[in-house]
């Protein structure tokens, strides 16, 4: 990943933190992690198309997160503290789950997309 992409991803993560109400506390450790849809939409709108995955892959990733026991409050990954709606959108993201089996759900989503394009 290039340094500028990492910087952009960090800035997007900071924006998500601000939307959640704090820059210093882990969202996964607080009760006030709910982020209004309008804030999420504003953050997602800042992600450049070249940094975004396809709609298909985005939906596949969100589906994997939706059935994951590590999803807190319906929005936040307990392993990284990220808002999954943002993390799933970024091309450079991966699933941080400690289990290879669970991480595979994001990898399988990429394979499903490749298969769908054949
Ligand atoms: S561990 Fe992976 S699948 Fe589970 S919520 Fe986090 S990013 Fe999503």
Backbone and ligand atoms as CSV (ligand in chain L), in Angstrom:
chain,resi,resn,atom,element,x,y,z
A,1,UNK,N,N,0.856,-1.172,0.000
A,1,UNK,CA,C,0.000,0.000,0.000
A,1,UNK,C,C,0.903,1.238,0.000
A,2,UNK,N,N,0.572,2.203,-0.838
A,2,UNK,CA,C,1.395,3.402,-0.883
A,2,UNK,C,C,1.160,4.243,0.371
A,3,UNK,N,N,2.161,5.097,0.632
A,3,UNK,CA,C,2.048,5.933,1.836
A,3,UNK,C,C,0.855,6.876,1.741
A,4,UNK,N,N,0.609,7.420,0.531
A,4,UNK,CA,C,-0.518,8.346,0.402
A,4,UNK,C,C,-1.846,7.628,0.637
A,5,UNK,N,N,-1.951,6.354,0.204
A,5,UNK,CA,C,-3.180,5.601,0.472
A,5,UNK,C,C,-3.338,5.353,1.959
A,6,UNK,N,N,-2.222,5.043,2.651
A,6,UNK,CA,C,-2.300,4.828,4.089
A,6,UNK,C,C,-2.732,6.117,4.776
A,7,UNK,N,N,-2.185,7.246,4.337
A,7,UNK,CA,C,-2.551,8.527,4.928
A,7,UNK,C,C,-4.024,8.810,4.702
A,8,UNK,N,N,-4.497,8.567,3.480
A,8,UNK,CA,C,-5.919,8.780,3.184
A,8,UNK,C,C,-6.789,7.884,4.058
A,9,UNK,N,N,-6.402,6.610,4.192
A,9,UNK,CA,C,-7.182,5.691,5.012
A,9,UNK,C,C,-7.196,6.140,6.470
A,10,UNK,N,N,-6.038,6.625,6.964
A,10,UNK,CA,C,-5.981,7.122,8.355
A,10,UNK,C,C,-6.893,8.330,8.518
A,11,UNK,N,N,-6.874,9.229,7.525
A,11,UNK,CA,C,-7.727,10.411,7.620
A,11,UNK,C,C,-9.197,10.026,7.621
A,12,UNK,N,N,-9.554,9.043,6.804
A,12,UNK,CA,C,-10.942,8.572,6.784
A,12,UNK,C,C,-11.293,7.952,8.121
A,13,UNK,N,N,-10.373,7.185,8.706
A,13,UNK,CA,C,-10.626,6.578,10.022
A,13,UNK,C,C,-10.799,7.669,11.077
A,14,UNK,N,N,-9.980,8.729,11.012
A,14,UNK,CA,C,-10.124,9.836,11.983
A,14,UNK,C,C,-11.485,10.507,11.834
A,15,UNK,N,N,-11.891,10.687,10.563
A,15,UNK,CA,C,-13.208,11.280,10.316
A,15,UNK,C,C,-14.297,10.413,10.946
A,16,UNK,N,N,-14.143,9.083,10.802
A,16,UNK,CA,C,-15.121,8.168,11.403
A,16,UNK,C,C,-15.100,8.299,12.922
A,17,UNK,N,N,-13.907,8.455,13.508
A,17,UNK,CA,C,-13.799,8.640,14.953
A,17,UNK,C,C,-14.514,9.915,15.389
A,18,UNK,N,N,-14.290,10.974,14.628
A,18,UNK,CA,C,-14.957,12.233,14.986
A,18,UNK,C,C,-16.476,12.065,14.911
A,19,UNK,N,N,-16.934,11.366,13.873
A,19,UNK,CA,C,-18.381,11.156,13.730
A,19,UNK,C,C,-18.932,10.379,14.910
A,20,UNK,N,N,-18.105,9.470,15.457
A,20,UNK,CA,C,-18.541,8.673,16.613
A,20,UNK,C,C,-18.406,9.463,17.899
A,21,UNK,N,N,-17.775,10.619,17.875
A,21,UNK,CA,C,-17.734,11.474,19.046
A,21,UNK,C,C,-16.447,11.491,19.819
A,22,UNK,N,N,-15.438,10.797,19.368
A,22,UNK,CA,C,-14.180,10.795,20.103
A,22,UNK,C,C,-13.021,10.461,19.185
A,23,UNK,N,N,-11.882,11.060,19.461
A,23,UNK,CA,C,-10.686,10.720,18.715
A,23,UNK,C,C,-9.737,9.899,19.570
A,24,UNK,N,N,-10.020,9.804,20.854
A,24,UNK,CA,C,-9.043,9.168,21.723
A,24,UNK,C,C,-9.462,7.802,22.263
A,25,UNK,N,N,-10.749,7.528,22.297
A,25,UNK,CA,C,-11.195,6.264,22.874
A,25,UNK,C,C,-11.536,5.268,21.786
A,26,UNK,N,N,-11.265,4.030,22.058
A,26,UNK,CA,C,-11.639,2.957,21.137
A,26,UNK,C,C,-13.162,2.875,21.079
A,27,UNK,N,N,-13.711,2.924,19.876
A,27,UNK,CA,C,-15.166,2.882,19.736
A,27,UNK,C,C,-15.738,1.582,20.272
A,28,UNK,N,N,-14.953,0.516,20.163
A,28,UNK,CA,C,-15.437,-0.780,20.610
A,28,UNK,C,C,-15.590,-0.864,22.114
A,29,UNK,N,N,-15.008,0.109,22.848
A,29,UNK,CA,C,-15.042,0.070,24.314
A,29,UNK,C,C,-16.047,1.051,24.891
A,30,UNK,N,N,-16.757,1.760,24.043
A,30,UNK,CA,C,-17.678,2.759,24.545
A,30,UNK,C,C,-19.102,2.396,24.154
A,31,UNK,N,N,-20.035,2.959,24.891
A,31,UNK,CA,C,-21.438,2.727,24.586
A,31,UNK,C,C,-21.914,3.606,23.436
A,32,UNK,N,N,-21.299,4.788,23.287
A,32,UNK,CA,C,-21.799,5.757,22.310
A,32,UNK,C,C,-21.122,5.571,20.958
A,33,UNK,N,N,-21.277,4.400,20.408
A,33,UNK,CA,C,-20.612,4.128,19.145
A,33,UNK,C,C,-21.536,4.288,17.944
A,34,UNK,N,N,-22.802,4.516,18.214
A,34,UNK,CA,C,-23.744,4.634,17.107
A,34,UNK,C,C,-23.397,5.853,16.265
A,35,UNK,N,N,-23.256,5.631,14.988
A,35,UNK,CA,C,-22.942,6.720,14.063
A,35,UNK,C,C,-24.154,6.923,13.165
A,36,UNK,N,N,-24.680,8.130,13.136
A,36,UNK,CA,C,-25.855,8.372,12.299
A,36,UNK,C,C,-25.561,8.070,10.831
A,37,UNK,N,N,-26.581,7.586,10.131
A,37,UNK,CA,C,-26.450,7.264,8.705
A,37,UNK,C,C,-25.908,8.458,7.922
A,38,UNK,N,N,-26.331,9.650,8.305
A,38,UNK,CA,C,-25.898,10.847,7.563
A,38,UNK,C,C,-24.387,11.037,7.686
A,39,UNK,N,N,-23.828,10.728,8.859
A,39,UNK,CA,C,-22.377,10.841,9.033
A,39,UNK,C,C,-21.656,9.766,8.235
A,40,UNK,N,N,-22.203,8.564,8.269
A,40,UNK,CA,C,-21.596,7.482,7.493
A,40,UNK,C,C,-21.590,7.835,6.011
A,41,UNK,N,N,-22.709,8.342,5.531
A,41,UNK,CA,C,-22.814,8.692,4.110
A,41,UNK,C,C,-21.802,9.774,3.752
A,42,UNK,N,N,-21.605,10.724,4.661
A,42,UNK,CA,C,-20.652,11.814,4.405
A,42,UNK,C,C,-19.230,11.270,4.318
A,43,UNK,N,N,-18.918,10.345,5.206
A,43,UNK,CA,C,-17.579,9.745,5.200
A,43,UNK,C,C,-17.393,8.890,3.948
A,44,UNK,N,N,-18.389,8.078,3.638
A,44,UNK,CA,C,-18.285,7.212,2.454
A,44,UNK,C,C,-18.133,8.039,1.181
A,45,UNK,N,N,-18.774,9.190,1.155
A,45,UNK,CA,C,-18.700,10.040,-0.038
A,45,UNK,C,C,-17.294,10.575,-0.267
A,46,UNK,N,N,-16.481,10.592,0.766
A,46,UNK,CA,C,-15.108,11.101,0.636
A,46,UNK,C,C,-14.147,10.058,0.082
A,47,UNK,N,N,-14.580,8.822,0.011
A,47,UNK,CA,C,-13.706,7.765,-0.511
A,47,UNK,C,C,-13.722,7.837,-2.030
A,48,UNK,N,N,-12.538,7.976,-2.604
A,48,UNK,CA,C,-12.441,8.112,-4.058
A,48,UNK,C,C,-12.785,6.793,-4.745
A,49,UNK,N,N,-13.389,6.869,-5.932
A,49,UNK,CA,C,-13.756,5.630,-6.646
A,49,UNK,C,C,-12.567,4.684,-6.814
A,50,UNK,N,N,-11.396,5.233,-7.077
A,50,UNK,CA,C,-10.227,4.364,-7.288
A,50,UNK,C,C,-9.773,3.675,-5.996
A,51,UNK,N,N,-10.261,4.154,-4.861
A,51,UNK,CA,C,-9.928,3.526,-3.577
A,51,UNK,C,C,-11.033,2.589,-3.093
A,52,UNK,N,N,-12.122,2.516,-3.854
A,52,UNK,CA,C,-13.298,1.749,-3.435
A,52,UNK,C,C,-13.362,0.396,-4.121
A,53,UNK,N,N,-13.916,-0.558,-3.409
A,53,UNK,CA,C,-14.213,-1.849,-4.025
A,53,UNK,C,C,-15.522,-1.717,-4.805
A,54,UNK,N,N,-15.833,-2.709,-5.599
A,54,UNK,CA,C,-17.090,-2.703,-6.361
A,54,UNK,C,C,-18.274,-2.830,-5.396
A,55,UNK,N,N,-19.459,-2.485,-5.886
A,55,UNK,CA,C,-20.673,-2.646,-5.071
A,55,UNK,C,C,-20.854,-4.104,-4.673
A,56,UNK,N,N,-20.545,-5.011,-5.607
A,56,UNK,CA,C,-20.685,-6.447,-5.330
A,56,UNK,C,C,-19.804,-6.845,-4.149
A,57,UNK,N,N,-18.540,-6.475,-4.217
A,57,UNK,CA,C,-17.611,-6.853,-3.151
A,57,UNK,C,C,-17.979,-6.162,-1.841
A,58,UNK,N,N,-18.407,-4.912,-1.937
A,58,UNK,CA,C,-18.834,-4.174,-0.747
A,58,UNK,C,C,-19.981,-4.912,-0.046
A,59,UNK,N,N,-20.975,-5.313,-0.827
A,59,UNK,CA,C,-22.122,-6.019,-0.238
A,59,UNK,C,C,-21.705,-7.367,0.347
A,60,UNK,N,N,-20.804,-8.064,-0.342
A,60,UNK,CA,C,-20.328,-9.358,0.158
A,60,UNK,C,C,-19.592,-9.179,1.491
A,61,UNK,N,N,-18.739,-8.177,1.558
A,61,UNK,CA,C,-18.015,-7.922,2.806
A,61,UNK,C,C,-18.976,-7.550,3.932
A,62,UNK,N,N,-19.933,-6.659,3.623
A,62,UNK,CA,C,-20.893,-6.261,4.658
A,62,UNK,C,C,-21.722,-7.448,5.130
A,63,UNK,N,N,-22.028,-8.340,4.201
A,63,UNK,CA,C,-22.781,-9.537,4.564
A,63,UNK,C,C,-21.967,-10.401,5.529
A,64,UNK,N,N,-20.667,-10.545,5.253
A,64,UNK,CA,C,-19.799,-11.314,6.149
A,64,UNK,C,C,-19.751,-10.656,7.526
A,65,UNK,N,N,-19.640,-9.344,7.553
A,65,UNK,CA,C,-19.617,-8.624,8.837
A,65,UNK,C,C,-20.956,-8.782,9.561
A,66,UNK,N,N,-22.033,-8.752,8.806
A,66,UNK,CA,C,-23.360,-8.839,9.399
A,66,UNK,C,C,-23.601,-10.138,10.149
A,67,UNK,N,N,-22.904,-11.194,9.733
A,67,UNK,CA,C,-23.084,-12.483,10.408
A,67,UNK,C,C,-21.907,-12.812,11.330
A,68,UNK,N,N,-21.072,-11.829,11.590
A,68,UNK,CA,C,-19.870,-12.042,12.402
A,68,UNK,C,C,-20.154,-11.735,13.875
A,69,UNK,N,N,-19.699,-12.619,14.737
A,69,UNK,CA,C,-19.885,-12.426,16.181
A,69,UNK,C,C,-19.058,-11.262,16.719
A,70,UNK,N,N,-18.128,-10.772,15.916
A,70,UNK,CA,C,-17.266,-9.666,16.347
A,70,UNK,C,C,-17.820,-8.301,15.958
A,71,UNK,N,N,-18.997,-8.278,15.358
A,71,UNK,CA,C,-19.620,-6.999,15.006
A,71,UNK,C,C,-20.361,-6.468,16.225
A,72,UNK,N,N,-19.987,-5.278,16.670
A,72,UNK,CA,C,-20.631,-4.661,17.827
A,72,UNK,C,C,-21.537,-3.533,17.381
A,73,UNK,N,N,-22.666,-3.417,18.054
A,73,UNK,CA,C,-23.612,-2.333,17.831
A,73,UNK,C,C,-24.100,-2.274,16.385
A,74,UNK,N,N,-23.850,-3.329,15.631
A,74,UNK,CA,C,-24.271,-3.346,14.231
A,74,UNK,C,C,-23.425,-2.488,13.326
A,75,UNK,N,N,-22.364,-1.895,13.892
A,75,UNK,CA,C,-21.569,-0.960,13.087
A,75,UNK,C,C,-20.065,-1.184,13.181
A,76,UNK,N,N,-19.602,-1.725,14.298
A,76,UNK,CA,C,-18.181,-1.628,14.632
A,76,UNK,C,C,-17.531,-2.993,14.810
A,77,UNK,N,N,-16.374,-3.150,14.183
A,77,UNK,CA,C,-15.613,-4.397,14.328
A,77,UNK,C,C,-14.857,-4.361,15.658
A,78,UNK,N,N,-15.030,-5.378,16.470
A,78,UNK,CA,C,-14.377,-5.409,17.785
A,78,UNK,C,C,-12.868,-5.609,17.683
A,79,UNK,N,N,-12.381,-6.097,16.557
A,79,UNK,CA,C,-10.947,-6.378,16.448
A,79,UNK,C,C,-10.123,-5.163,16.044
A,80,UNK,N,N,-10.741,-4.239,15.331
A,80,UNK,CA,C,-9.971,-3.064,14.890
A,80,UNK,C,C,-10.625,-1.752,15.313
A,81,UNK,N,N,-11.862,-1.814,15.771
A,81,UNK,CA,C,-12.559,-0.590,16.161
A,81,UNK,C,C,-13.086,0.193,14.977
A,82,UNK,N,N,-12.975,-0.381,13.784
A,82,UNK,CA,C,-13.418,0.322,12.571
A,82,UNK,C,C,-14.933,0.230,12.402
A,83,UNK,N,N,-15.480,1.236,11.760
A,83,UNK,CA,C,-16.851,1.144,11.274
A,83,UNK,C,C,-16.799,0.262,10.035
A,84,UNK,N,N,-17.488,-0.865,10.070
A,84,UNK,CA,C,-17.334,-1.822,8.968
A,84,UNK,C,C,-17.855,-1.263,7.648
A,85,UNK,N,N,-18.807,-0.352,7.697
A,85,UNK,CA,C,-19.309,0.240,6.453
A,85,UNK,C,C,-18.200,1.001,5.727
A,86,UNK,N,N,-17.253,1.522,6.493
A,86,UNK,CA,C,-16.116,2.242,5.897
A,86,UNK,C,C,-15.037,1.232,5.519
A,87,UNK,N,N,-14.699,0.360,6.465
A,87,UNK,CA,C,-13.627,-0.607,6.210
A,87,UNK,C,C,-13.934,-1.472,4.992
A,88,UNK,N,N,-15.188,-1.903,4.880
A,88,UNK,CA,C,-15.561,-2.782,3.768
A,88,UNK,C,C,-15.474,-2.067,2.428
A,89,UNK,N,N,-15.559,-0.760,2.425
A,89,UNK,CA,C,-15.553,0.011,1.187
A,89,UNK,C,C,-14.136,0.189,0.615
A,90,UNK,N,N,-13.142,0.178,1.486
A,90,UNK,CA,C,-11.779,0.487,1.044
A,90,UNK,C,C,-11.078,-0.729,0.441
A,91,UNK,N,N,-10.497,-0.525,-0.742
A,91,UNK,CA,C,-9.791,-1.603,-1.436
A,91,UNK,C,C,-8.682,-2.206,-0.594
A,92,UNK,N,N,-8.020,-1.374,0.181
A,92,UNK,CA,C,-6.837,-1.829,0.906
A,92,UNK,C,C,-7.173,-2.544,2.209
A,93,UNK,N,N,-8.454,-2.608,2.558
A,93,UNK,CA,C,-8.840,-3.216,3.838
A,93,UNK,C,C,-8.807,-4.734,3.783
A,94,UNK,N,N,-8.670,-5.298,4.943
A,94,UNK,CA,C,-8.780,-6.736,5.097
A,94,UNK,C,C,-9.569,-6.986,6.385
A,95,UNK,N,N,-10.007,-8.205,6.567
A,95,UNK,CA,C,-10.693,-8.578,7.798
A,95,UNK,C,C,-9.635,-8.866,8.862
A,96,UNK,N,N,-9.730,-8.228,10.037
A,96,UNK,CA,C,-8.709,-8.414,11.074
A,96,UNK,C,C,-8.995,-9.557,12.048
A,97,UNK,N,N,-9.996,-10.369,11.751
A,97,UNK,CA,C,-10.371,-11.432,12.697
A,97,UNK,C,C,-9.172,-12.360,12.945
A,98,UNK,N,N,-8.946,-12.776,14.194
A,98,UNK,CA,C,-7.807,-13.661,14.482
A,98,UNK,C,C,-7.952,-15.054,13.866
A,99,UNK,N,N,-9.167,-15.428,13.518
A,99,UNK,CA,C,-9.387,-16.751,12.925
A,99,UNK,C,C,-9.249,-16.685,11.403
A,100,UNK,N,N,-8.387,-17.551,10.876
A,100,UNK,CA,C,-8.210,-17.582,9.416
A,100,UNK,C,C,-9.526,-17.945,8.735
A,101,UNK,N,N,-10.323,-18.784,9.385
A,101,UNK,CA,C,-11.599,-19.180,8.811
A,101,UNK,C,C,-12.517,-17.980,8.609
A,102,UNK,N,N,-12.545,-17.092,9.591
A,102,UNK,CA,C,-13.399,-15.907,9.468
A,102,UNK,C,C,-12.807,-14.918,8.459
A,103,UNK,N,N,-11.487,-14.748,8.517
A,103,UNK,CA,C,-10.862,-13.838,7.531
A,103,UNK,C,C,-11.152,-14.308,6.118
A,104,UNK,N,N,-11.302,-15.606,5.972
A,104,UNK,CA,C,-11.534,-16.168,4.636
A,104,UNK,C,C,-12.834,-15.651,4.029
A,105,UNK,N,N,-13.795,-15.241,4.873
A,105,UNK,CA,C,-15.061,-14.773,4.306
A,105,UNK,C,C,-14.842,-13.535,3.441
A,106,UNK,N,N,-13.885,-12.699,3.799
A,106,UNK,CA,C,-13.593,-11.530,2.958
A,106,UNK,C,C,-12.826,-11.954,1.711
A,107,UNK,N,N,-11.956,-12.958,1.875
A,107,UNK,CA,C,-11.202,-13.452,0.715
A,107,UNK,C,C,-12.156,-14.134,-0.257
A,108,UNK,N,N,-13.086,-14.922,0.285
A,108,UNK,CA,C,-14.054,-15.606,-0.570
A,108,UNK,C,C,-14.918,-14.602,-1.324
A,109,UNK,N,N,-15.172,-13.461,-0.713
A,109,UNK,CA,C,-15.951,-12.430,-1.391
A,109,UNK,C,C,-15.214,-11.948,-2.639
A,110,UNK,N,N,-13.893,-11.817,-2.552
A,110,UNK,CA,C,-13.102,-11.406,-3.711
A,110,UNK,C,C,-13.180,-12.474,-4.794
A,111,UNK,N,N,-13.098,-13.732,-4.371
A,111,UNK,CA,C,-13.172,-14.831,-5.337
A,111,UNK,C,C,-14.554,-14.892,-5.974
A,112,UNK,N,N,-15.595,-14.647,-5.179
A,112,UNK,CA,C,-16.954,-14.669,-5.722
A,112,UNK,C,C,-17.112,-13.569,-6.768
A,113,UNK,N,N,-16.511,-12.423,-6.508
A,113,UNK,CA,C,-16.590,-11.321,-7.473
A,113,UNK,C,C,-15.863,-11.712,-8.765
A,114,UNK,N,N,-14.696,-12.309,-8.638
A,114,UNK,CA,C,-13.945,-12.722,-9.828
A,114,UNK,C,C,-14.757,-13.741,-10.624
A,115,UNK,N,N,-15.405,-14.664,-9.916
A,115,UNK,CA,C,-16.208,-15.692,-10.586
A,115,UNK,C,C,-17.399,-15.050,-11.300
A,116,UNK,N,N,-18.014,-14.050,-10.652
A,116,UNK,CA,C,-19.187,-13.388,-11.232
A,116,UNK,C,C,-18.830,-12.642,-12.514
A,117,UNK,N,N,-17.555,-12.260,-12.637
A,117,UNK,CA,C,-17.136,-11.490,-13.825
A,117,UNK,C,C,-16.771,-12.380,-14.996
A,118,UNK,N,N,-16.714,-13.707,-14.746
A,118,UNK,CA,C,-16.347,-14.634,-15.844
A,118,UNK,C,C,-17.542,-14.827,-16.763
L,1,LIG,S1,S,-13.850,-9.473,12.193
L,1,LIG,FE1,FE,-14.000,-9.255,9.940
L,1,LIG,S2,S,-16.065,-10.038,9.398
L,1,LIG,FE2,FE,-16.022,-9.650,11.647
L,1,LIG,S3,S,-16.835,-7.556,11.861
L,1,LIG,FE3,FE,-14.592,-7.400,11.770
L,1,LIG,S4,S,-14.137,-7.007,9.573
L,1,LIG,FE4,FE,-16.248,-7.792,9.708
